[in-house]
């Protein structure tokens, strides 16, 4: 959604919370997200 971006990774999930989020790119070692990021968390 525009308030959360969830990305599955090898051992869990990265959750980016914020406002007007747009996932632009996922590379091997980089995630590009536009918008206002309030928090980034890892769920393992």
CHARMM internal coordinates of N, CA and C (Angstrom, degrees):
IC EDIT
DIST 1 N 1 CA 1.4633
DIST 1 CA 1 C 1.5207
ANGL 1 N 1 CA 1 C 109.30
DIST 1 C 2 N 1.3158
ANGL 1 CA 1 C 2 N 116.19
DIHE 1 N 1 CA 1 C 2 N 179.88
DIST 2 N 2 CA 1.4579
ANGL 1 C 2 N 2 CA 118.05
DIHE 1 CA 1 C 2 N 2 CA 178.95
DIST 2 CA 2 C 1.5255
ANGL 2 N 2 CA 2 C 112.41
DIHE 1 C 2 N 2 CA 2 C -78.94
DIST 2 C 3 N 1.3374
ANGL 2 CA 2 C 3 N 118.24
DIHE 2 N 2 CA 2 C 3 N -4.34
DIST 3 N 3 CA 1.4602
ANGL 2 C 3 N 3 CA 120.14
DIHE 2 CA 2 C 3 N 3 CA 179.06
DIST 3 CA 3 C 1.5289
ANGL 3 N 3 CA 3 C 112.90
DIHE 2 C 3 N 3 CA 3 C -108.91
DIST 3 C 4 N 1.3263
ANGL 3 CA 3 C 4 N 118.11
DIHE 3 N 3 CA 3 C 4 N -14.33
DIST 4 N 4 CA 1.4633
ANGL 3 C 4 N 4 CA 122.44
DIHE 3 CA 3 C 4 N 4 CA 177.77
DIST 4 CA 4 C 1.5194
ANGL 4 N 4 CA 4 C 110.26
DIHE 3 C 4 N 4 CA 4 C -143.28
DIST 4 C 5 N 1.3393
ANGL 4 CA 4 C 5 N 114.99
DIHE 4 N 4 CA 4 C 5 N 138.55
DIST 5 N 5 CA 1.4605
ANGL 4 C 5 N 5 CA 121.48
DIHE 4 CA 4 C 5 N 5 CA 170.77
DIST 5 CA 5 C 1.5152
ANGL 5 N 5 CA 5 C 105.81
DIHE 4 C 5 N 5 CA 5 C -120.85
DIST 5 C 6 N 1.3287
ANGL 5 CA 5 C 6 N 116.54
DIHE 5 N 5 CA 5 C 6 N 125.51
DIST 6 N 6 CA 1.4563
ANGL 5 C 6 N 6 CA 121.85
DIHE 5 CA 5 C 6 N 6 CA -179.85
DIST 6 CA 6 C 1.5235
ANGL 6 N 6 CA 6 C 107.98
DIHE 5 C 6 N 6 CA 6 C -117.88
DIST 6 C 7 N 1.3430
ANGL 6 CA 6 C 7 N 115.75
DIHE 6 N 6 CA 6 C 7 N 128.59
DIST 7 N 7 CA 1.4559
ANGL 6 C 7 N 7 CA 121.26
DIHE 6 CA 6 C 7 N 7 CA -178.01
DIST 7 CA 7 C 1.5239
ANGL 7 N 7 CA 7 C 108.35
DIHE 6 C 7 N 7 CA 7 C -125.90
DIST 7 C 8 N 1.3265
ANGL 7 CA 7 C 8 N 116.62
DIHE 7 N 7 CA 7 C 8 N 121.54
DIST 8 N 8 CA 1.4623
ANGL 7 C 8 N 8 CA 120.89
DIHE 7 CA 7 C 8 N 8 CA 176.60
DIST 8 CA 8 C 1.5246
ANGL 8 N 8 CA 8 C 109.06
DIHE 7 C 8 N 8 CA 8 C -74.32
DIST 8 C 9 N 1.3314
ANGL 8 CA 8 C 9 N 115.87
DIHE 8 N 8 CA 8 C 9 N 132.77
DIST 9 N 9 CA 1.4586
ANGL 8 C 9 N 9 CA 122.39
DIHE 8 CA 8 C 9 N 9 CA 176.19
DIST 9 CA 9 C 1.5244
ANGL 9 N 9 CA 9 C 107.89
DIHE 8 C 9 N 9 CA 9 C -123.95
DIST 9 C 10 N 1.3183
ANGL 9 CA 9 C 10 N 117.07
DIHE 9 N 9 CA 9 C 10 N 175.95
DIST 10 N 10 CA 1.4647
ANGL 9 C 10 N 10 CA 121.77
DIHE 9 CA 9 C 10 N 10 CA -171.73
DIST 10 CA 10 C 1.5278
ANGL 10 N 10 CA 10 C 113.62
DIHE 9 C 10 N 10 CA 10 C -52.52
DIST 10 C 11 N 1.3174
ANGL 10 CA 10 C 11 N 117.81
DIHE 10 N 10 CA 10 C 11 N -40.84
DIST 11 N 11 CA 1.4686
ANGL 10 C 11 N 11 CA 120.13
DIHE 10 CA 10 C 11 N 11 CA -174.96
DIST 11 CA 11 C 1.5152
ANGL 11 N 11 CA 11 C 112.99
DIHE 10 C 11 N 11 CA 11 C -122.68
DIST 11 C 12 N 1.3033
ANGL 11 CA 11 C 12 N 117.38
DIHE 11 N 11 CA 11 C 12 N 31.74
DIST 12 N 12 CA 1.4592
ANGL 11 C 12 N 12 CA 119.09
DIHE 11 CA 11 C 12 N 12 CA 178.94
DIST 12 CA 12 C 1.5108
ANGL 12 N 12 CA 12 C 112.16
DIHE 11 C 12 N 12 CA 12 C 156.33
DIST 12 C 13 N 1.3234
ANGL 12 CA 12 C 13 N 114.65
DIHE 12 N 12 CA 12 C 13 N -137.67
DIST 13 N 13 CA 1.4506
ANGL 12 C 13 N 13 CA 120.49
DIHE 12 CA 12 C 13 N 13 CA -173.12
DIST 13 CA 13 C 1.5279
ANGL 13 N 13 CA 13 C 109.52
DIHE 12 C 13 N 13 CA 13 C -151.91
DIST 13 C 14 N 1.3234
ANGL 13 CA 13 C 14 N 116.36
DIHE 13 N 13 CA 13 C 14 N 140.99
DIST 14 N 14 CA 1.4553
ANGL 13 C 14 N 14 CA 122.10
DIHE 13 CA 13 C 14 N 14 CA 172.83
DIST 14 CA 14 C 1.5179
ANGL 14 N 14 CA 14 C 106.91
DIHE 13 C 14 N 14 CA 14 C -103.50
DIST 14 C 15 N 1.3292
ANGL 14 CA 14 C 15 N 116.43
DIHE 14 N 14 CA 14 C 15 N 129.44
DIST 15 N 15 CA 1.4602
ANGL 14 C 15 N 15 CA 121.75
DIHE 14 CA 14 C 15 N 15 CA 179.67
DIST 15 CA 15 C 1.5248
ANGL 15 N 15 CA 15 C 108.15
DIHE 14 C 15 N 15 CA 15 C -117.77
DIST 15 C 16 N 1.3189
ANGL 15 CA 15 C 16 N 115.87
DIHE 15 N 15 CA 15 C 16 N 122.29
DIST 16 N 16 CA 1.4599
ANGL 15 C 16 N 16 CA 122.27
DIHE 15 CA 15 C 16 N 16 CA 177.46
DIST 16 CA 16 C 1.5211
ANGL 16 N 16 CA 16 C 106.77
DIHE 15 C 16 N 16 CA 16 C -110.63
DIST 16 C 17 N 1.3266
ANGL 16 CA 16 C 17 N 116.65
DIHE 16 N 16 CA 16 C 17 N 121.64
DIST 17 N 17 CA 1.4607
ANGL 16 C 17 N 17 CA 121.89
DIHE 16 CA 16 C 17 N 17 CA -179.05
DIST 17 CA 17 C 1.5188
ANGL 17 N 17 CA 17 C 109.34
DIHE 16 C 17 N 17 CA 17 C -111.38
DIST 17 C 18 N 1.3246
ANGL 17 CA 17 C 18 N 115.84
DIHE 17 N 17 CA 17 C 18 N 142.58
DIST 18 N 18 CA 1.4527
ANGL 17 C 18 N 18 CA 119.75
DIHE 17 CA 17 C 18 N 18 CA 179.01
DIST 18 CA 18 C 1.5144
ANGL 18 N 18 CA 18 C 111.37
DIHE 17 C 18 N 18 CA 18 C 174.81
DIST 18 C 19 N 1.3306
ANGL 18 CA 18 C 19 N 115.45
DIHE 18 N 18 CA 18 C 19 N -151.65
DIST 19 N 19 CA 1.4552
ANGL 18 C 19 N 19 CA 121.54
DIHE 18 CA 18 C 19 N 19 CA -177.68
DIST 19 CA 19 C 1.5236
ANGL 19 N 19 CA 19 C 110.00
DIHE 18 C 19 N 19 CA 19 C -128.42
DIST 19 C 20 N 1.3177
ANGL 19 CA 19 C 20 N 115.90
DIHE 19 N 19 CA 19 C 20 N 139.43
DIST 20 N 20 CA 1.4679
ANGL 19 C 20 N 20 CA 123.23
DIHE 19 CA 19 C 20 N 20 CA 177.75
DIST 20 CA 20 C 1.5279
ANGL 20 N 20 CA 20 C 111.40
DIHE 19 C 20 N 20 CA 20 C 53.12
DIST 20 C 21 N 1.3312
ANGL 20 CA 20 C 21 N 115.99
DIHE 20 N 20 CA 20 C 21 N 45.43
DIST 21 N 21 CA 1.4598
ANGL 20 C 21 N 21 CA 121.29
DIHE 20 CA 20 C 21 N 21 CA -178.08
DIST 21 CA 21 C 1.5187
ANGL 21 N 21 CA 21 C 110.74
DIHE 20 C 21 N 21 CA 21 C -80.16
DIST 21 C 22 N 1.3302
ANGL 21 CA 21 C 22 N 115.01
DIHE 21 N 21 CA 21 C 22 N 137.66
DIST 22 N 22 CA 1.4627
ANGL 21 C 22 N 22 CA 122.07
DIHE 21 CA 21 C 22 N 22 CA 175.99
DIST 22 CA 22 C 1.5215
ANGL 22 N 22 CA 22 C 107.05
DIHE 21 C 22 N 22 CA 22 C -133.87
DIST 22 C 23 N 1.3232
ANGL 22 CA 22 C 23 N 116.70
DIHE 22 N 22 CA 22 C 23 N 121.41
DIST 23 N 23 CA 1.4589
ANGL 22 C 23 N 23 CA 121.66
DIHE 22 CA 22 C 23 N 23 CA 177.20
DIST 23 CA 23 C 1.5184
ANGL 23 N 23 CA 23 C 108.42
DIHE 22 C 23 N 23 CA 23 C -77.95
DIST 23 C 24 N 1.3277
ANGL 23 CA 23 C 24 N 117.38
DIHE 23 N 23 CA 23 C 24 N 115.24
DIST 24 N 24 CA 1.4662
ANGL 23 C 24 N 24 CA 122.21
DIHE 23 CA 23 C 24 N 24 CA -176.61
DIST 24 CA 24 C 1.5247
ANGL 24 N 24 CA 24 C 112.63
DIHE 23 C 24 N 24 CA 24 C -94.07
DIST 24 C 25 N 1.3383
ANGL 24 CA 24 C 25 N 117.05
DIHE 24 N 24 CA 24 C 25 N -38.25
DIST 25 N 25 CA 1.4604
ANGL 24 C 25 N 25 CA 118.98
DIHE 24 CA 24 C 25 N 25 CA -174.69
DIST 25 CA 25 C 1.5245
ANGL 25 N 25 CA 25 C 110.38
DIHE 24 C 25 N 25 CA 25 C -162.62
DIST 25 C 26 N 1.3312
ANGL 25 CA 25 C 26 N 115.20
DIHE 25 N 25 CA 25 C 26 N 146.95
DIST 26 N 26 CA 1.4631
ANGL 25 C 26 N 26 CA 121.67
DIHE 25 CA 25 C 26 N 26 CA 170.87
DIST 26 CA 26 C 1.5235
ANGL 26 N 26 CA 26 C 106.76
DIHE 25 C 26 N 26 CA 26 C -126.98
DIST 26 C 27 N 1.3198
ANGL 26 CA 26 C 27 N 116.15
DIHE 26 N 26 CA 26 C 27 N 118.80
DIST 27 N 27 CA 1.4552
ANGL 26 C 27 N 27 CA 122.31
DIHE 26 CA 26 C 27 N 27 CA 176.46
DIST 27 CA 27 C 1.5289
ANGL 27 N 27 CA 27 C 108.19
DIHE 26 C 27 N 27 CA 27 C -113.78
DIST 27 C 28 N 1.3125
ANGL 27 CA 27 C 28 N 116.90
DIHE 27 N 27 CA 27 C 28 N 179.17
DIST 28 N 28 CA 1.4668
ANGL 27 C 28 N 28 CA 121.25
DIHE 27 CA 27 C 28 N 28 CA -177.78
DIST 28 CA 28 C 1.5282
ANGL 28 N 28 CA 28 C 112.27
DIHE 27 C 28 N 28 CA 28 C -56.53
DIST 28 C 29 N 1.3261
ANGL 28 CA 28 C 29 N 117.07
DIHE 28 N 28 CA 28 C 29 N -40.52
DIST 29 N 29 CA 1.4627
ANGL 28 C 29 N 29 CA 120.69
DIHE 28 CA 28 C 29 N 29 CA -176.08
DIST 29 CA 29 C 1.5286
ANGL 29 N 29 CA 29 C 113.29
DIHE 28 C 29 N 29 CA 29 C -128.42
DIST 29 C 30 N 1.3411
ANGL 29 CA 29 C 30 N 116.60
DIHE 29 N 29 CA 29 C 30 N 23.79
DIST 30 N 30 CA 1.4582
ANGL 29 C 30 N 30 CA 119.52
DIHE 29 CA 29 C 30 N 30 CA -175.15
DIST 30 CA 30 C 1.5242
ANGL 30 N 30 CA 30 C 110.95
DIHE 29 C 30 N 30 CA 30 C -154.85
DIST 30 C 31 N 1.3278
ANGL 30 CA 30 C 31 N 116.05
DIHE 30 N 30 CA 30 C 31 N 137.81
DIST 31 N 31 CA 1.4646
ANGL 30 C 31 N 31 CA 122.65
DIHE 30 CA 30 C 31 N 31 CA 173.00
DIST 31 CA 31 C 1.5220
ANGL 31 N 31 CA 31 C 106.53
DIHE 30 C 31 N 31 CA 31 C -120.93
DIST 31 C 32 N 1.3257
ANGL 31 CA 31 C 32 N 117.41
DIHE 31 N 31 CA 31 C 32 N 127.05
DIST 32 N 32 CA 1.4594
ANGL 31 C 32 N 32 CA 121.20
DIHE 31 CA 31 C 32 N 32 CA 179.89
DIST 32 CA 32 C 1.5231
ANGL 32 N 32 CA 32 C 108.77
DIHE 31 C 32 N 32 CA 32 C -109.44
DIST 32 C 33 N 1.3438
ANGL 32 CA 32 C 33 N 115.14
DIHE 32 N 32 CA 32 C 33 N 119.54
DIST 33 N 33 CA 1.4618
ANGL 32 C 33 N 33 CA 122.29
DIHE 32 CA 32 C 33 N 33 CA -178.49
DIST 33 CA 33 C 1.5240
ANGL 33 N 33 CA 33 C 108.20
DIHE 32 C 33 N 33 CA 33 C -129.47
DIST 33 C 34 N 1.3256
ANGL 33 CA 33 C 34 N 116.64
DIHE 33 N 33 CA 33 C 34 N 130.12
DIST 34 N 34 CA 1.4637
ANGL 33 C 34 N 34 CA 121.82
DIHE 33 CA 33 C 34 N 34 CA 173.72
DIST 34 CA 34 C 1.5183
ANGL 34 N 34 CA 34 C 109.09
DIHE 33 C 34 N 34 CA 34 C -96.50
DIST 34 C 35 N 1.3198
ANGL 34 CA 34 C 35 N 116.71
DIHE 34 N 34 CA 34 C 35 N 150.09
DIST 35 N 35 CA 1.4570
ANGL 34 C 35 N 35 CA 122.53
DIHE 34 CA 34 C 35 N 35 CA 177.60
DIST 35 CA 35 C 1.5139
ANGL 35 N 35 CA 35 C 110.63
DIHE 34 C 35 N 35 CA 35 C 124.91
DIST 35 C 36 N 1.3107
ANGL 35 CA 35 C 36 N 115.64
DIHE 35 N 35 CA 35 C 36 N -169.59
DIST 36 N 36 CA 1.4630
ANGL 35 C 36 N 36 CA 121.73
DIHE 35 CA 35 C 36 N 36 CA 178.78
DIST 36 CA 36 C 1.5223
ANGL 36 N 36 CA 36 C 108.48
DIHE 35 C 36 N 36 CA 36 C -96.69
DIST 36 C 37 N 1.3283
ANGL 36 CA 36 C 37 N 116.57
DIHE 36 N 36 CA 36 C 37 N 113.07
DIST 37 N 37 CA 1.4651
ANGL 36 C 37 N 37 CA 121.77
DIHE 36 CA 36 C 37 N 37 CA -178.55
DIST 37 CA 37 C 1.5224
ANGL 37 N 37 CA 37 C 108.99
DIHE 36 C 37 N 37 CA 37 C -93.27
DIST 37 C 38 N 1.3264
ANGL 37 CA 37 C 38 N 116.04
DIHE 37 N 37 CA 37 C 38 N 122.73
DIST 38 N 38 CA 1.4650
ANGL 37 C 38 N 38 CA 121.72
DIHE 37 CA 37 C 38 N 38 CA 177.82
DIST 38 CA 38 C 1.5214
ANGL 38 N 38 CA 38 C 112.16
DIHE 37 C 38 N 38 CA 38 C -95.18
DIST 38 C 39 N 1.3353
ANGL 38 CA 38 C 39 N 117.16
DIHE 38 N 38 CA 38 C 39 N -34.49
DIST 39 N 39 CA 1.4611
ANGL 38 C 39 N 39 CA 119.84
DIHE 38 CA 38 C 39 N 39 CA 179.92
DIST 39 CA 39 C 1.5233
ANGL 39 N 39 CA 39 C 110.26
DIHE 38 C 39 N 39 CA 39 C -159.41
DIST 39 C 40 N 1.3322
ANGL 39 CA 39 C 40 N 114.31
DIHE 39 N 39 CA 39 C 40 N 154.81
DIST 40 N 40 CA 1.4638
ANGL 39 C 40 N 40 CA 122.57
DIHE 39 CA 39 C 40 N 40 CA 173.91
DIST 40 CA 40 C 1.5199
ANGL 40 N 40 CA 40 C 106.23
DIHE 39 C 40 N 40 CA 40 C -130.08
DIST 40 C 41 N 1.3304
ANGL 40 CA 40 C 41 N 116.64
DIHE 40 N 40 CA 40 C 41 N 127.34
DIST 41 N 41 CA 1.4597
ANGL 40 C 41 N 41 CA 119.32
DIHE 40 CA 40 C 41 N 41 CA -179.80
DIST 41 CA 41 C 1.5252
ANGL 41 N 41 CA 41 C 110.34
DIHE 40 C 41 N 41 CA 41 C -135.57
DIST 41 C 42 N 1.3226
ANGL 41 CA 41 C 42 N 114.06
DIHE 41 N 41 CA 41 C 42 N 155.76
DIST 42 N 42 CA 1.4618
ANGL 41 C 42 N 42 CA 122.19
DIHE 41 CA 41 C 42 N 42 CA 177.92
DIST 42 CA 42 C 1.5182
ANGL 42 N 42 CA 42 C 107.97
DIHE 41 C 42 N 42 CA 42 C -114.13
DIST 42 C 43 N 1.3198
ANGL 42 CA 42 C 43 N 115.85
DIHE 42 N 42 CA 42 C 43 N 130.20
DIST 43 N 43 CA 1.4589
ANGL 42 C 43 N 43 CA 121.63
DIHE 42 CA 42 C 43 N 43 CA 176.25
DIST 43 CA 43 C 1.5201
ANGL 43 N 43 CA 43 C 106.93
DIHE 42 C 43 N 43 CA 43 C -114.55
DIST 43 C 44 N 1.3224
ANGL 43 CA 43 C 44 N 116.75
DIHE 43 N 43 CA 43 C 44 N 115.20
DIST 44 N 44 CA 1.4543
ANGL 43 C 44 N 44 CA 120.52
DIHE 43 CA 43 C 44 N 44 CA -174.55
DIST 44 CA 44 C 1.4547
ANGL 44 N 44 CA 44 C 115.42
DIHE 43 C 44 N 44 CA 44 C -110.00
END
COOR INIT
IC SEED 1 N 1 CA 1 C
IC BUILD
